[in-house]
Amino acid sequence: MNQFDFLKGEEKYIEFDVHSCEDKQLIITEANYELRKNGETVERGTMEIDGKSIKALISPDESGVYEAEITVLVPPETIKTVALITVRGR
């Protein structure tokens, strides 16, 4: 699982590289994220696509632990992963 650390008040990119298990050329057609805290969605949006990399600028506004569910469309597949984001500070 990917993990990211933030300090309260930060706005930073979370970035992922997408790889083919079969060493084939990838074409990412869409990438989205949903940021949740305690099971409630607090932010969602579209990720920027740059070749085989995707990224999103996020700004969790409270201290605590968040989960970012990432959905990537690489036709004919839909790939999902979850990242853990820890926000520290007062």
Secondary structure as UniProt FT lines:
FT   STRAND          2..7
FT   TURN            8..9
FT   STRAND          12..17
FT   TURN            21..22
FT   STRAND          30..37
FT   TURN            38..39
FT   STRAND          40..46
FT   STRAND          48..50
FT   TURN            51..52
FT   STRAND          53..58
FT   STRAND          64..74
FT   TURN            75..76
FT   STRAND          77..88
//
